[in-house]
Amino acid sequence: MKRTESLLQRLNEIGRTLERKGGAFVLLGVGSVGIEMERLDEYSDLDFFVIVKPGEKSRYIDQLDWLEETHPLAYSFKNTDDGYKILFEDGIYGEYAVFEEWELANVSYKGGRIVWKDPVYGQFIPANSSNPIISVRKDSLDFPLNEALTNLYVGLGRFARGERLSAMRFVQSYAIDSILSVLHLLEQEVDYYPDPFGNERRLEKRFPRFATRISGMMQGYDRVPESALCILNYLEEVYPVNRRLSEEIRGLAANLEI
């Protein structure tokens, strides 16, 4: 059986277990096993919400028998107050949360697919959360790209002091994140499942032109100066970079390159 089929089958099996155990109203598939099933592939995870009856939440969080009865667990880690990250013995990995229905109004999510619902339960519409998702995108180039420039400068200073890990983060993480936050303003985006929680998700398909530049911008722990220069070259192509700051960054990088 293909992994994609196994994921969907496991989710259906969890629904049947919930029906047997009682205390739950709805099982929602989210992410690639939810309303975005077109992107389900061999590397997808099992992401789901369990909506329980009032007073049943702690039972479904504190006791994992309902999952063990579905398929034996090899690993479980309670990563939030509401749920776990899990690995079944057959290698299926999942993340889930348990909520009472009223809590959904305070949860940021993009909607879900009803996998199972208690037949005696009334209408349930898994609409987008009313709790606004804080945008990871920015609507102006000025702040993010100037932030990226100063990240390059500070990062090269850290590299010069021998603080290579900190330098790598400033240059190859913080500066890149700032660029990603406005990439939709710099390049035509391909409509391929943008993730409101992470600009890096599916970047290679959404921004194929920028994706060809990434490897030069992120050359690793020992090549921070080279990475900084690649980022600076890109910034100068898309934004009126301050000439004096650019000269300082290039001077620092030239003195540090291996």
NORJO-V671468 format. One record per pair of residues at least 4 apart in sequence whose ideal C-beta (glycine too) atoms are under 7 Angstrom apart, sorted by the first residue. I is the first residue (numbers start at 1). GAP is how many residues later the second one is. Records with the same first field share a line. If there is no record, write none. Layout:
I = GAP / GAP
This chain:
1 = 4 / 5
2 = 4
3 = 4 / 39
4 = 4 / 36 / 37 / 38 / 40
5 = 4
6 = 4 / 86
7 = 4 / 26 / 37 / 39 / 85
8 = 4 / 25
9 = 4
10 = 4 / 36 / 61 / 82
11 = 4 / 18 / 22 / 35 / 37 / 104
12 = 4 / 103
13 = 4 / 57 / 58
14 = 4 / 13 / 56
15 = 4 / 12 / 100 / 101
16 = 4
17 = 4 / 49 / 52 / 53
18 = 6 / 9 / 32 / 48 / 98
19 = 97
21 = 45
23 = 29 / 30 / 33 / 36 / 37
24 = 26 / 27 / 28 / 29 / 94
25 = 26 / 27 / 28 / 76 / 92 / 93 / 96
26 = 25 / 88 / 91 / 95 / 98
27 = 21 / 23 / 88 / 89
28 = 6 / 20 / 21 / 23 / 84 / 85 / 86 / 87 / 98
29 = 4 / 5 / 19 / 83 / 84 / 86
30 = 4 / 17 / 18 / 19 / 79 / 82
31 = 5 / 16
32 = 4 / 5 / 7 / 8 / 12
33 = 4 / 7 / 11 / 13 / 14 / 15
34 = 78 / 79
35 = 76 / 77 / 78
36 = 157
39 = 154
40 = 4
45 = 48 / 49 / 50
46 = 46 / 47 / 48
47 = 47 / 48
48 = 48
49 = 47 / 48 / 50 / 63
50 = 10 / 46 / 48
51 = 48 / 50
52 = 4 / 5 / 8 / 46 / 48
54 = 46
56 = 4
57 = 4 / 41 / 43
58 = 4
59 = 4
60 = 6 / 38
61 = 22 / 37
64 = 4 / 9 / 12
65 = 4
66 = 4
67 = 6 / 19
68 = 4 / 5
71 = 17 / 18 / 19
72 = 16 / 17
73 = 13 / 15 / 16
74 = 13 / 14 / 15
75 = 11 / 12
76 = 8 / 10
77 = 7 / 8
78 = 6
79 = 5 / 6
80 = 17
82 = 15 / 16 / 17
83 = 13 / 14 / 15
84 = 12
85 = 10
86 = 8
87 = 6
88 = 4
99 = 4 / 5 / 8
103 = 4
104 = 25
105 = 24 / 25 / 26
106 = 25
107 = 22 / 24
108 = 21 / 23 / 25
109 = 20
110 = 18 / 86
111 = 15 / 16 / 17
112 = 14
114 = 10 / 12
117 = 4 / 7
133 = 63
136 = 45 / 60 / 61 / 62 / 63
137 = 44 / 47 / 62
138 = 5 / 6 / 43 / 44
141 = 4 / 41 / 44 / 98
142 = 4
143 = 4
144 = 4 / 34 / 35 / 37 / 38
145 = 4 / 33 / 37 / 90 / 94
146 = 4
147 = 4 / 31
148 = 4 / 27 / 30 / 31 / 83 / 87
149 = 4 / 86 / 92 / 96
150 = 4
151 = 4 / 19 / 20 / 23 / 24 / 27
152 = 4 / 19 / 23 / 76 / 79 / 80 / 97
153 = 4 / 92 / 95 / 96
154 = 4 / 16
155 = 4 / 12 / 15 / 16 / 69 / 73
156 = 4 / 11 / 69 / 72 / 93 / 96 / 97 / 100
157 = 4
158 = 5 / 8 / 9 / 12
159 = 5 / 8 / 65 / 66 / 97
160 = 92 / 96
163 = 4
164 = 4 / 57 / 60
165 = 4
166 = 4
167 = 4 / 57
168 = 4 / 53 / 56
169 = 4 / 5
170 = 4 / 5
171 = 4 / 53 / 56 / 57 / 60
172 = 4 / 45 / 46 / 55
173 = 4
174 = 4
175 = 4 / 56
176 = 4 / 41 / 42
177 = 4
179 = 4
180 = 19 / 20
181 = 18
182 = 4
183 = 4 / 16 / 24 / 27
184 = 5
186 = 52
187 = 20 / 22 / 23
189 = 17 / 18
190 = 15 / 16 / 18
192 = 10 / 13 / 14
193 = 9
194 = 12
195 = 6
202 = 4
203 = 4 / 8
204 = 4 / 7
207 = 4
213 = 4 / 21
214 = 4
216 = 14
217 = 10 / 13 / 14
218 = 9
219 = 4 / 7 / 8
222 = 36
223 = 4
224 = 4
225 = 4 / 28 / 31 / 32
226 = 4 / 31
227 = 4
228 = 4 / 21 / 25
229 = 4 / 24
230 = 4
231 = 4
232 = 4 / 14 / 17
233 = 4
234 = 4
235 = 4 / 6
236 = 5 / 10
241 = 4 / 5
242 = 4
243 = 4
244 = 4
245 = 4
246 = 4
247 = 4
248 = 4
249 = 4
250 = 4
251 = 4
252 = 4
253 = 4
